[in-house]
Amino acid sequence: MKYRTITDNVMHFLMHNSFMFTIAIMCLVHAMLLGVSWYAGVMPLVYVNFVSVIVYLFCLILSNFGHIIPVYISLIAEVTIYSIVSVYYVGWKCGSQFFLFSIIPIILYFGCFIMKGAKRWIVAGLLIINFATYIYLFILYYNATPVYNVSYTVSAALMIFTTFVMVFSIVFYNTIYIYSSENEKVDLEKENEKLIVDAKEDALTGLLNRRGFIPIVESLMKGDIRNNFCVAFCDIDNFKRVNDSYGHDCGDEVLRHIAKLIKREMTNCSICRWGGEEMVILMKDYDFEVAKHKMEYLRKCVETTPTVFYNKHIAVTITIGLEEYKETHKEPDDVIKVADERMYYGKQHGKNVVIFEDKY
């Protein structure tokens, strides 16, 4: 697990700093080529590599200030010019032409990030120029005698080095691309999961909302086996007075507090914030008599457990309407509506009561 964490951290760093990392690597590559050129006695390439190192150091500064496009063009131009000059001086067999292949992933990876829409034809144009440069070098210098005949050791070292740079570039940018794509996919999946949760849960209380609650009731009503359940429709009494007296922040805290109480007391039940200060409880496999006693206990629990808000104790009560599922109920709204009507009757006749039968 620790290894994965370290790997993820490294990949995350490289993904978000890939441009600066590329410039730094290219600067290092030319510093090494400068040393090899000096050792081989190819002074023109010493000067060219020295200029390249300066160019990349300047690009680091530009990149740090956000000037990405000039740096992108400078990088491609430098590699192209160096490939031509290097092949001219030390020949085809030293492999400098492979630097052209090493920047193909760079052209694509950064080009598609920088250029959007129709501007991506610029990326295609750069790839065509890159390929045309390679063909040009092949035709002119494949069998040509170089200006400097370097030793086999230097020639082999340069060929191995340029091949390594090319392979490293291809592997590195493909790895970064794959990782970033997978990372984006994971982020999208997490966002979708969050949206699904948000779509089925109330953000304030963490209870289900109607979209998440109704399908659960439907599944109990329309299953092959008849499920016995009860529905309680709860409403916080005089909730507007709480908001008017203490403010909406206090009202929100009261809602959260009541929701926590109900979740604590009604384990294994589905609880929904129906709207405003209304909450609906689905009691699966509850006998109606048991449900009556449980709702009376819940009513007393709410009555005797005030909400603490900035050292103020806010006492509220709830009115509950209770209904048992019957075969005459065809839709979830049928059983919920009866519980709602009973709750409403209780609100009109004293509040802070549990109504479990029709009284109107």
N, C-alpha and C positions, 0 to 999 in steps of 0.2 A: 504493500500500500504506500509505503514511504517512497519507493522507487517511482511509482506512478505519479506521485505528487511532485517529485523533483522533475521528472520528465515533462509533466504538464506545465510546470512553472517555466522551464527552459523554453519549451515550444511556444508558450504564450508570449514570453519575452521576445523571441525571435520573430514571431508573427507580427508583433506590434512595433518592432524596431528593425524590420527586414531591410528597409532602404538604407539606413545608417550602417547596418551590418554589411550590406553589399559594398558600399563605398569603402569601408574599412578593409574588407577582404581584398578588393581590387587594388587598394593602395599597398597592402602587404605583398600582393602578387608582384607588382612592379618593383617594389623594393628588393625582392628576391631576384627578379630578372635583372635588375641593375647590378647586383652582385655577380651573377653568372656572366653577364656581358663584360663586366670588368675583368673577371677571371679569364674569359676567352679572348680578351683584347679587342673586342668589337666596340670601339669608342663611340661611333654614332648611336648605337643602341643604349650605351651608358647615358648619353645626353638625353635621348628620347625617353628612357625610363625615369630619369631624374625629373624631366618636365611632367611626365605622367603622375609621379608621386605628388608633385606640387599641385597639379590639377585636382587630384582626389582630395588632398588636404583642403583646398579651397572649396571643393564640393561638399565636404563635411560641414564647413561653416555655412554655406548656402542652405544646405538641407536642414541644419539646425534652426534656421530662420524661416523655414517653410517654403523655400523656393524649389519646388520639386521638379517642375517641368524643365527648367534650364539644366538641372543636374542630370535628369533622365537623358536628355539629348546629348549632354557632354559625355556621359558614360558611354553611350553607344558610339558616338563619334570617335572618342579616344581609342576604344577597342578596335574599331574598324581601321583607323589610321595606323595604329601600332601593328596590326596584323599585316597590312600592306608593306610597311617599312621593314618589319622584321623578316618577312619572307624575301624581300628584295636583298637584304644584307646577308642573311645566313642560310637562305634556301628553303625549299619545300620540305626537306627531310627533317628539319628541326621542329616542325609541327605548329608553327605560330598561327597557321590558318585555322587551327582548331579553336582558337579564342573566339572566332566568329560563331561557332556552334555554342560556345559557353554562354553567349549573351542572348541566345534565342529565348530561353526561359525568362530572362530578365526583361526582354522586349515585351513578351506576352504578359507576364505576371504584373509588372508595374504599369505597362501600357494600358491594359484593360482596367486597372484601378484608376489611372489618371484620366484616360480618355473615355468619354461617355457618348452614347448614341452614334451619330454619323462620324464623329471624330475618330472612332475606332478604325476607320479606313487608314488613318495615319499609321496605326500599328501594322496593318497589312502591308502598307508601303515600305515600312522599315524592314519587315521580314523579306520583302522582295529585293530590296537593296542589299541586305545581308547575303542572300543567296547569290545574287548577281556578282557581288564582290568575291565570293568564294570561287565561282566559275572563272572570273577574270584572273584571279591568282593562279588557278589551276592551268589555264591555257598559257599564260605568260611564263610561269616559273616552275612548272612540274619537272621539266628536263633542262632548265636553264642553270648555268653555272653561277653560284652566288658570289657576291662581292668578297665575302670572307669565307674561307674554307676552314671551318672550325673542326676540332678533333672529334673523333667518334664518341668519346666520353661526353663531351659537351653536347653534341648533337643528340645522343641517346637521352641525356639528362633533360634536355629541353623538350624532347618528344614525350617522355614520360610525364614531365611536369605539366605540359599543356594538355595532355590527355586527362591527367588527374583533375585539372581545373575544369575541363569540359564535363567530365562525369560528375564531379562534385556539384557543379552548377545545376545539372539536370536533376540529380537526386535531391539536392537541397530544396529547390523551388517546387518540385513536385511534392515533396514531403510537406512543405509549408502550405501548399495549396490544398492537399488532402486533409491536413490537420485543421486548417481554417474552415474547410467545407464541412467536416464532421463536427467541428465546434459550433458552427452556425446551425447545423441540423439539430444538435443537442439543445442549443438555445431556443430554437423554434419549437422543439418538442416540449421543452419546459414552459415556454410561453403559451403553447396550446393547452397544456395541462392546467396552467394557471387560469387561462380563459374559461376552460371547461368548469374548473372549480368555482371561478367567479360567477359563471352563468348559473350555477346550481346552489350557490351559497350566498347568504347575506353578508356583505362586507363588514357591517357594524357589529353584529352579534355572533357571526360564525355559524348561525343556524342555516338550515336549508331555506331556499326561497321557493316560490310556487313551482318554478320549473323543475326544481329538484325533488319536490315533495309529491306532486300529483302523480308522477309515474310509479312511485312506491305504492300509493293507495290503489292505483289501477292494477298493479301486479297482484295485489291481494284479492281484489274483487274478481279478476278475470282469469285466475289460475284454474287448473283442472280440479284442484282440491279446494273446497270452500274454506276460507280462512276467517276465523272469528277475530274481530278487532273493534276497538272503540275509538272515537275521535272526540277530543276536547278542544273547544274554541275558547281561548283566553283573551281577555282584554284588560289592560291596566286602567284602573279607575282614576278619573280626574287627572289624566296625564297632561292635558293642556295646562292645568294649573301649575304643574311642576315646571314646565317650560317657561311659563309666564313669570313664575316666582323666582326661579333659580337660573334660568337660561337654558339654551338648547344643549350646551355641553353637559350640563347636569342631567338633562333628559336622556341624552345618549348614554351616560353612565348608568342611569336607572335601567335602561333597556338591556345593557350588557349584564348588569347585575341580575336581573330577573332571568335572563337567558341562561346564565351560569347556574342559578338555583334550579331551574327546570331541568337542565342537563344533568345536574348532580342527583336530583331526586328521581328523575324518570330515565334511568339507565335502560338500554336496549329498546328505547323508543325513538321514533323519527319525529323531530321537532322542527317546525317551520315558522319563520317570521312571515306572517301572512301579509302584513302591511302596517306601517305606522307602529302603533303599540299593540297590535294583535298578533297572537301566536297560536299555532295549532299543534296539538300533540296527537300522534298516531300511536295507539297502544295495541300492539299485535299480541294475539292470544290472551287478551285480558277478558275475564268475565265481567259482565256489566256491574255486578255488585262490588267486585274488587276495584273496578275503575272508579266507582262512586267514592269509596273510602279513600282511594289514592288521591283523587282530586280535592277532597276535603282536606286531606293532610297537606297537599301542596298549597292550597289557599291559605291555611294557617301559617305555613312556613314562610310564605311571602309576606304575610301580615306582620309577622314577628321578627323579620330579618331586614332591617332598613338598609338603604344604600348609603355608604359613607362617601361624601363628596366634599373635599377640602374641609375636613373636620365637622361638616354638617351631617346629621343623620336624617336622611329623607325616607320617611315611612310611606309606603304605598300599599294598596290592596289590588286584588284582581277578581274579576267576575268570570265564571267559567260556565259554558254550556256544554253538556255531554250527550253524546248519541252513540248507540251501538249499531254496528252494521247489520242490515237486514237484507233479505233477498229482493225486497221491493226497491232497494237502492240500485240503480242501474249504472250510475256514473259517480265518480268521486265527489263532484259538486253536490250530489243529492244528500249524502251523509254529512258533508261539511256544512251544507246550508241549514240543516236541522239543528246542528250544534250551534251554529251562528245565531239562529233565531232564538234559541234558548238563552244564549249569552245575552242577547239584546233585551230579552224579557227581564233578566236579572239586573241589567243596567237600569231599566226603567222602574224597578221595584226594590230599591235599596242598595244595590251593588254589594261587592264583597261576599258573594254567595256562589254556590254550585247549583245549577239548574239541570236536572236530568230527566225531566218529563215535561210534556206540553202543558202549559197553564193558560193558554189563550184560546 
